[in-house]
Amino acid sequence: MTASPERALAMRLAAEVVKAAYEEAMRRHGLLPSTVALISDYAEQNLAALHAEGQGEEIRDG
């Protein structure tokens, strides 16, 4: 079952808001910009894997 285009858009926008909030929190905590970027990349990979799993697909690291 796939989400409606409106629901998919809302989820992407919500994810961007959450990403920005967490990145700002990591910066305020004193993490280096490269560390913030790396952690954000890991999180994006995890979300892509979860999405692919929900779609019955497989993605590879890297």
C-alpha positions as CSV (number, residue, x, y, z in Angstrom):
1,M,0.0,0.0,0.0
2,T,1.5,3.3,-1.0
3,A,0.8,6.7,0.6
4,S,-1.1,9.4,-1.3
5,P,1.0,12.1,-2.9
6,E,-0.2,14.6,-0.3
7,R,0.7,12.3,2.6
8,A,4.1,11.6,1.1
9,L,4.8,15.3,0.7
10,A,3.6,16.0,4.3
11,M,5.9,13.3,5.6
12,R,8.9,14.7,3.6
13,L,8.3,18.2,4.9
14,A,7.9,16.9,8.5
15,A,11.2,15.0,8.1
16,E,13.0,18.1,6.9
17,V,11.7,20.1,10.0
18,V,12.9,17.4,12.3
19,K,16.2,17.1,10.6
20,A,16.8,20.8,10.9
21,A,15.9,20.8,14.6
22,Y,18.2,17.9,15.4
23,E,21.1,19.4,13.3
24,E,20.7,22.7,15.2
25,A,20.7,20.8,18.5
26,M,23.8,18.9,17.6
27,R,25.6,22.2,16.7
28,R,24.4,23.8,19.9
29,H,25.8,20.9,21.9
30,G,29.2,21.6,20.2
31,L,29.5,18.9,17.6
32,L,31.7,19.7,14.7
33,P,29.9,20.6,11.4
34,S,31.5,17.5,9.8
35,T,30.1,15.3,12.6
36,V,26.6,16.8,12.2
37,A,26.7,16.2,8.5
38,L,27.9,12.6,9.0
39,I,25.2,11.8,11.5
40,S,22.6,13.4,9.3
41,D,23.8,11.3,6.4
42,Y,23.5,8.2,8.5
43,A,20.0,9.1,9.5
44,E,19.0,9.7,5.8
45,Q,20.4,6.3,4.9
46,N,18.4,4.7,7.7
47,L,15.2,6.4,6.6
48,A,15.8,5.3,3.0
49,A,16.3,1.8,4.2
50,L,13.1,1.9,6.2
51,H,11.2,3.3,3.2
52,A,12.7,0.7,0.9
53,E,11.8,-2.1,3.3
54,G,8.2,-0.8,3.4
55,Q,8.2,-0.8,-0.4
56,G,9.7,-4.4,-0.6
57,E,13.0,-3.1,-2.0
58,E,16.6,-3.5,-0.9
59,I,19.2,-0.8,-0.9
60,R,22.9,-1.0,-0.4
61,D,25.2,1.0,1.7
62,G,27.4,3.7,0.1
